[in-house]
Amino acid sequence: MKKKGIIILIVVLLVLAGAAGAIYYVLHNKKASNEELVYATKISDLNGGYDLTESRYMGTVESQEVKGVNRDSDKKVKELYVKEEDEVKAGEVLFEYDTESMELQLRQLELELTSINNNIATLNQQIASLTTEKAAAPAEEQLSYSAQIQNLQAQVNQANYDASAKQLEIDRQKLSMENTKVVAPMDGIIKTINENNSTSSSDDDSSNSNSDNGSDSTSNAYITIMAKGDYRIKATASELTVRSMSEGQSMIIRSRVDDSTWTGTVTKIDLEHPDNGNNNDYYMSSGTTATKYPFYISLDSTDGLMLGQHVYVEADYGQGDVKEGLWLDEYYIMQEDDGAYVWAENAKGYIEKRKVELGEYDENMMRYQILSGLTEDDYIAYPEDRVKEGMKVTHNYEDVVIDDTVEDATGGDSLYDDGYTDDGSVDGYTDDGILDDGSINNIDDGANTDGIDGSVEEAAPQDESAPDSDSEVVQ
């Protein structure tokens, strides 16, 4: 009996010990699960990632720009100064009109104007004579004199009109004689000279040109000039982004099938002629429309490019340059009175405020060189307001967005703040350089995002309960 009691006591003690262990385990795990985490990214991953603030546009390889120069059919070409395949500079004289025949025309016009003015003087004399006679004439003849005077005044009015029109012809002829030399509208090579071409004087323009490459507008021109180089890039940008571009801006051209790149310069932004493609206007997710405008890039090299090839185009801010040392985006750095700091993970896995020494600043890429305080193997966190020293660090982004919502000061739900602002931009590319496929993708610690032809921005983690944002955008 005594032995049986001992056994029962031992069983009870074991049960109590197991219950205590279970309670400790649950409480310990609950405490651990309630511990607030901060997500940190490895610096080498940040520096290896593509610049997600960069905008890309769709482009196509095409032959160089061609402009046509017409001649006036009312004028005779005195001398042609160029021949096919000649290289010319903008402003260089292409041909000159014969002024001898133009001078004869001017003299003829001046004689006709003199004759008109003489006729006006004669008519005015007749009017003055009839007016005098009318004053002395009997009453029954007054009506006859009035009719004659009115007829002469009408002839004077018509003659004055003819004189004004003739004077305009004279002025136009004199101006035409001053512009006897026709110059090249751009640098390039003389592609063709069409001796049978001519235009009326009303259509004449000393630098009349058409930039539509290979179009009918240049096929009948007297002289066609093709810009130097084998190819150029034609791309389009929406009205929302095209005005941020400028002629002379450096650009990077990227292949769509491999890692090949080329460089070039924006030579023309055509705001007068929106793109004539079927998708001239495209619909954004907000329901508004935007118009696409073409811009053109002159290439530094065309090696490896093919006519008609589709490429990606982006502004060159130096993102392709390999810099020595460690560089960090400025938004990770906290500038304070006593120096610069970053939130970095310490050896125990907790976040700490670490002082760093800054070197050069890259204005284009908005990055600082880090001289000391960090290495590429360190993990750093974005300086959110919620980050406090001593918080546990995680390298798994999903650990900090399990619920995606946190209680705000009023007790309501608000989207988890990861330091990024959602301005409505979405990931994805369209052929006009604007993101509008409606999809929003989370960005994982600076890893590469293979987006196409549009602005790519880091977006805040989205609430799992939010509606699916992969909505179709009608172009």
C-alpha positions in Angstrom: 0.0 0.0 0.0 2.8 2.3 0.9 4.5 1.4 -2.4 1.4 2.2 -4.3 1.2 5.7 -2.7 4.8 6.4 -3.7 4.0 5.5 -7.3 1.0 7.8 -7.4 3.0 10.6 -5.9 5.7 10.2 -8.5 3.1 10.3 -11.3 1.5 13.4 -10.0 4.9 15.1 -9.7 5.7 14.2 -13.3 2.4 15.6 -14.5 2.9 18.8 -12.6 6.5 19.1 -14.0 5.2 18.5 -17.6 2.4 21.1 -17.1 5.0 23.6 -15.8 7.2 23.0 -18.7 4.4 23.4 -21.2 3.3 26.7 -19.5 6.9 28.0 -19.6 7.2 27.0 -23.2 4.0 28.7 -24.2 4.8 31.9 -22.3 8.3 32.0 -23.6 7.2 31.6 -27.2 4.5 34.2 -26.7 7.0 36.6 -25.4 9.3 35.8 -28.4 6.5 36.2 -30.9 5.5 39.5 -29.4 9.0 40.9 -29.7 9.0 43.6 -32.4 11.4 42.9 -35.3 13.2 45.2 -37.7 14.1 44.1 -41.2 17.7 44.6 -42.3 19.3 44.2 -45.7 22.8 43.1 -46.5 24.8 46.1 -48.0 26.3 43.9 -50.8 22.8 43.1 -51.9 21.8 46.8 -52.0 24.9 47.8 -54.0 24.4 44.9 -56.4 20.7 45.7 -57.1 19.5 47.8 -60.0 18.5 51.4 -59.3 14.7 51.0 -58.8 14.1 54.7 -59.2 15.2 54.6 -62.8 12.7 55.1 -65.6 12.8 52.9 -68.8 11.2 53.5 -72.1 10.6 51.3 -75.1 12.7 52.1 -78.2 13.2 50.9 -81.7 16.3 51.0 -83.9 15.7 52.9 -87.1 17.7 54.5 -89.9 18.9 58.0 -89.4 16.8 61.1 -89.7 16.3 62.4 -93.3 15.3 66.0 -94.2 14.3 67.3 -97.6 15.1 70.7 -99.1 12.8 72.0 -101.9 13.5 74.6 -104.6 11.1 77.3 -106.0 9.7 76.6 -109.5 9.5 80.4 -110.0 13.3 80.7 -109.6 16.2 79.5 -111.7 19.0 77.7 -109.9 22.2 79.6 -110.7 24.6 77.1 -109.2 24.5 73.8 -107.2 27.4 73.5 -104.7 27.0 69.9 -103.6 26.7 66.5 -105.1 25.4 63.1 -103.7 27.4 61.6 -100.9 28.9 65.0 -99.9 29.1 65.6 -96.2 27.6 69.0 -95.2 27.2 71.0 -92.0 24.1 72.8 -90.8 24.1 76.3 -92.5 26.3 75.3 -95.4 25.1 76.6 -98.8 23.6 73.9 -101.0 22.6 76.0 -104.0 22.0 79.5 -105.2 19.2 81.1 -107.3 19.9 83.2 -110.3 19.2 86.9 -109.4 19.3 88.2 -113.0 15.9 87.0 -113.9 14.6 88.0 -110.5 15.9 91.5 -111.0 14.0 91.7 -114.3 10.8 90.5 -112.6 11.3 93.2 -109.9 11.7 96.0 -112.5 8.5 94.8 -114.3 6.6 94.8 -111.0 7.8 98.3 -110.2 6.7 99.6 -113.7 3.3 98.1 -113.1 3.0 99.8 -109.8 4.0 103.1 -111.3 1.4 102.7 -114.0 -1.3 102.1 -111.3 -0.2 105.1 -109.3 -0.4 107.3 -112.5 -3.9 106.0 -113.2 -4.9 106.9 -109.6 -3.6 110.4 -110.1 -5.5 110.8 -113.4 -8.7 109.6 -111.8 -8.3 112.0 -108.9 -7.8 114.9 -111.3 -11.0 113.9 -113.2 -12.9 113.8 -109.9 -11.7 117.3 -108.9 -12.7 118.7 -112.4 -16.2 117.2 -112.2 -16.6 118.4 -108.7 -15.9 122.0 -109.8 -18.2 121.7 -112.8 -21.0 120.2 -110.6 -20.9 123.3 -108.4 -21.7 125.6 -111.3 -24.2 123.3 -113.1 -28.0 123.8 -113.0 -30.0 121.6 -110.7 -31.3 119.2 -113.4 -27.6 118.2 -114.1 -26.5 117.6 -110.5 -27.5 114.0 -110.6 -25.5 113.2 -113.7 -22.4 114.8 -112.2 -22.8 112.8 -109.0 -23.0 109.6 -110.8 -19.8 110.3 -112.8 -18.0 111.2 -109.6 -19.1 108.1 -107.8 -18.0 105.9 -110.7 -14.5 107.5 -110.7 -14.2 107.1 -106.9 -14.9 103.4 -107.3 -12.2 103.2 -109.9 -9.8 104.9 -107.5 -10.6 102.5 -104.7 -10.0 99.5 -107.0 -6.7 101.1 -108.2 -5.6 101.7 -104.6 -6.2 98.0 -103.9 -4.3 97.0 -107.0 -1.4 99.2 -105.9 -1.3 97.6 -102.4 -1.3 94.1 -103.9 1.5 95.1 -106.3 3.5 96.5 -103.5 3.3 93.2 -101.7 4.6 91.4 -104.7 7.5 93.8 -104.9 8.3 93.3 -101.2 8.1 89.6 -101.6 10.4 89.7 -104.7 12.9 91.8 -102.9 12.9 89.4 -99.9 13.3 86.5 -102.3 16.3 88.2 -103.9 17.9 88.6 -100.5 17.4 84.8 -99.8 19.1 83.5 -102.9 21.3 81.1 -101.0 19.6 77.9 -99.7 21.5 76.3 -96.8 21.5 72.8 -95.2 19.0 72.5 -92.3 21.3 70.0 -90.4 24.6 68.1 -90.4 24.5 65.1 -92.6 25.3 63.5 -96.0 23.6 64.4 -99.3 21.5 61.4 -100.1 19.8 62.4 -103.3 19.5 65.4 -105.7 16.3 65.4 -107.8 16.7 67.8 -110.7 13.0 67.4 -111.6 11.8 68.7 -108.3 10.3 72.1 -107.8 7.7 73.8 -105.6 5.7 76.9 -106.1 6.9 80.2 -104.6 4.2 80.1 -102.0 5.6 76.8 -100.6 9.2 77.8 -100.8 11.3 77.7 -97.7 15.1 78.1 -97.7 15.3 75.3 -95.2 12.1 73.5 -95.9 12.6 70.1 -94.3 10.6 67.1 -93.3 11.9 64.9 -90.5 9.7 61.8 -91.3 12.4 59.3 -92.2 11.8 57.7 -95.6 8.3 59.3 -96.0 6.7 60.8 -99.1 7.5 64.2 -97.8 11.2 63.7 -98.6 10.9 61.4 -101.7 10.1 64.4 -104.0 12.4 66.9 -102.4 15.1 68.6 -104.5 17.8 67.6 -102.1 17.6 65.0 -99.3 20.0 65.0 -96.4 20.5 62.0 -94.1 22.1 62.5 -90.7 25.4 60.8 -90.2 25.5 57.4 -88.6 23.9 54.1 -89.4 21.1 54.0 -86.9 19.3 56.0 -84.3 16.9 55.1 -81.6 13.3 56.3 -81.6 11.5 56.0 -78.3 8.3 57.4 -76.8 7.5 58.9 -73.4 4.2 60.0 -71.9 3.3 63.6 -71.4 3.9 62.9 -67.7 7.6 62.2 -68.1 8.7 63.7 -71.5 9.0 67.2 -70.1 11.6 66.0 -67.6 13.9 65.2 -70.5 16.1 67.5 -72.5 18.1 67.5 -75.7 21.7 66.6 -75.1 20.8 64.3 -72.2 22.9 61.2 -72.0 21.0 57.9 -72.3 21.7 54.2 -71.9 20.2 51.7 -74.4 19.8 48.1 -73.2 19.1 45.0 -75.2 15.9 43.1 -74.4 17.5 39.7 -74.9 21.0 39.9 -73.2 23.2 42.2 -71.2 24.4 44.3 -74.2 24.3 48.1 -73.7 24.9 51.2 -75.8 25.2 54.8 -75.1 23.8 57.9 -76.9 22.5 61.4 -76.6 19.0 62.8 -77.0 19.0 64.8 -80.2 15.3 65.7 -80.6 12.1 65.7 -78.5 9.1 66.1 -80.7 6.3 67.7 -78.7 4.6 69.0 -81.9 3.8 65.5 -83.3 2.4 62.9 -80.9 3.2 59.3 -81.7 1.0 58.1 -84.6 0.8 54.5 -83.4 -2.5 52.8 -82.5 -1.8 53.4 -78.8 -1.4 57.1 -79.1 -3.6 57.6 -76.0 -3.4 55.0 -73.3 -5.6 54.6 -70.2 -4.1 54.6 -66.8 -5.5 52.7 -63.9 -7.1 55.9 -62.6 -9.2 56.2 -65.8 -7.3 59.2 -67.2 -5.5 59.2 -70.5 -2.0 60.3 -71.4 -0.4 61.0 -74.8 2.9 59.6 -76.0 5.6 61.8 -77.7 8.6 60.6 -79.6 12.2 61.4 -78.9 15.3 60.4 -80.8 18.7 59.3 -79.6 22.0 59.5 -81.6 24.2 56.5 -80.8 27.9 56.6 -79.9 28.2 53.1 -81.5 25.9 50.9 -83.5 27.9 47.7 -83.2 25.6 44.7 -82.6 22.3 46.6 -83.4 19.9 45.6 -86.1 17.3 47.7 -87.9 13.9 47.3 -86.3 15.4 45.9 -83.1 13.4 46.7 -79.9 15.4 48.0 -76.9 15.0 49.6 -73.5 16.1 53.2 -73.0 16.9 55.0 -69.7 18.6 58.2 -68.6 22.2 57.8 -67.8 22.9 59.0 -64.3 26.1 57.0 -63.9 24.3 53.9 -62.6 26.4 51.8 -65.0 29.7 53.1 -63.6 31.7 50.9 -61.2 32.9 52.9 -58.3 35.6 52.0 -55.9 34.9 51.5 -52.3 31.5 51.2 -50.5 28.6 53.5 -51.5 25.3 53.8 -49.8 22.0 55.5 -50.8 21.6 58.7 -48.8 18.1 57.7 -47.5 19.7 55.0 -45.3 21.9 57.7 -43.6 20.8 59.8 -40.7 22.6 63.2 -40.6 22.9 64.6 -37.1 24.9 67.4 -35.5 27.6 65.2 -34.3 27.9 63.1 -37.5 26.3 60.5 -39.7 24.6 57.3 -38.5 22.9 54.2 -39.8 20.8 51.5 -38.2 23.1 48.5 -38.3 22.9 44.9 -36.9 25.4 44.2 -34.2 27.1 40.8 -33.5 24.3 39.7 -31.3 21.6 40.2 -33.9 20.1 43.4 -32.5 19.8 46.8 -34.2 22.2 49.5 -33.1 22.8 53.1 -34.1 26.2 53.1 -35.7 28.3 56.1 -36.6 29.8 56.1 -40.1 32.4 58.3 -41.8 31.2 59.8 -45.1 33.3 60.5 -48.2 32.3 61.8 -51.6 28.7 62.4 -52.6 27.3 61.4 -56.0 24.6 63.9 -56.9 23.3 61.9 -59.8 22.9 58.6 -57.9 22.2 60.3 -54.5 24.8 58.1 -52.8 27.5 58.7 -50.2 30.9 56.9 -50.1 31.3 55.2 -46.8 34.9 55.5 -45.6 34.5 53.7 -42.3 31.9 52.2 -40.0 30.5 49.6 -42.4 31.5 46.7 -44.6 29.6 45.0 -47.5 28.9 42.1 -45.1 27.0 44.3 -42.7 23.2 44.4 -42.5 21.4 47.8 -42.3 17.8 48.9 -41.8 15.8 51.7 -43.3 15.6 54.6 -40.7 11.8 54.3 -40.0 10.3 56.2 -37.1 9.4 52.9 -35.3 13.0 51.6 -35.3 14.5 51.7 -31.8 18.0 50.6 -30.6 18.0 47.1 -29.3 15.2 45.7 -31.5 15.7 42.2 -32.8 16.9 42.0 -36.4 15.4 39.7 -39.1 16.6 39.0 -42.6 13.3 37.7 -43.7 11.0 40.5 -44.9 7.9 38.4 -44.3 8.6 38.4 -40.6 7.8 42.1 -40.3 4.6 42.0 -42.4 2.8 38.9 -40.9 -0.3 41.0 -40.2 0.5 44.0 -42.5 -1.5 46.2 -40.2 -0.7 47.8 -36.9 -2.8 49.7 -34.4 -2.5 53.4 -34.8 -2.9 55.9 -32.0 -6.6 56.1 -32.5 -7.0 52.3 -32.3 -7.7 52.0 -36.0 -5.9 49.9 -38.5 -3.3 51.5 -40.7 -1.0 50.1 -43.3 2.4 48.9 -42.0 4.9 51.7 -42.6 8.2 50.5 -44.0 9.5 53.9 -44.8 8.4 54.0 -48.3 5.6 56.2 -49.7 3.0 54.8 -52.1 2.4 57.5 -54.6 0.4 55.4 -56.9 3.3 54.1 -59.0 3.2 50.4 -59.9 5.7 47.9 -61.1 5.6 46.9 -64.7 6.3 48.5 -68.1 4.4 49.7 -71.0 5.6 50.9 -74.4 5.3 54.5 -73.4 7.6 54.6 -70.4 4.8 54.8 -67.8 3.9 52.0 -65.4 0.3 51.2 -65.8 -0.4 47.5 -65.6 -1.8 48.0 -62.1 0.4 45.4 -60.4 2.3 46.2 -57.2 5.2 44.0 -56.3 7.1 44.1 -53.0 10.7 44.8 -53.2 13.0 42.4 -51.4 16.2 44.0 -50.0 17.4 45.6 -53.2 17.3 42.6 -55.4 17.0 43.1 -59.1 13.5 43.7 -60.5 13.1 42.7 -64.1 10.6 45.4 -65.0 10.2 46.7 -68.5 9.8 50.2 -69.9 8.6 52.3 -67.1 9.2 54.0 -63.8 10.0 51.4 -61.0 9.6 52.6 -57.5 9.9 50.8 -54.1 6.4 50.2 -52.8 5.2 49.6 -49.3 4.1 46.1 -48.4 0.4 45.7 -49.2 -2.3 44.4 -46.9 -3.1 40.8 -47.7 -6.8 41.6 -47.3 -6.6 44.3 -49.9 -8.1 43.7 -53.3 -6.0 42.1 -56.0 -4.2 44.9 -57.8 -3.3 43.0 -60.9 -5.9 44.8 -62.9 -5.8 44.9 -66.6 -5.1 48.3 -68.1 -6.7 49.1 -71.5 -4.2 50.7 -73.8 
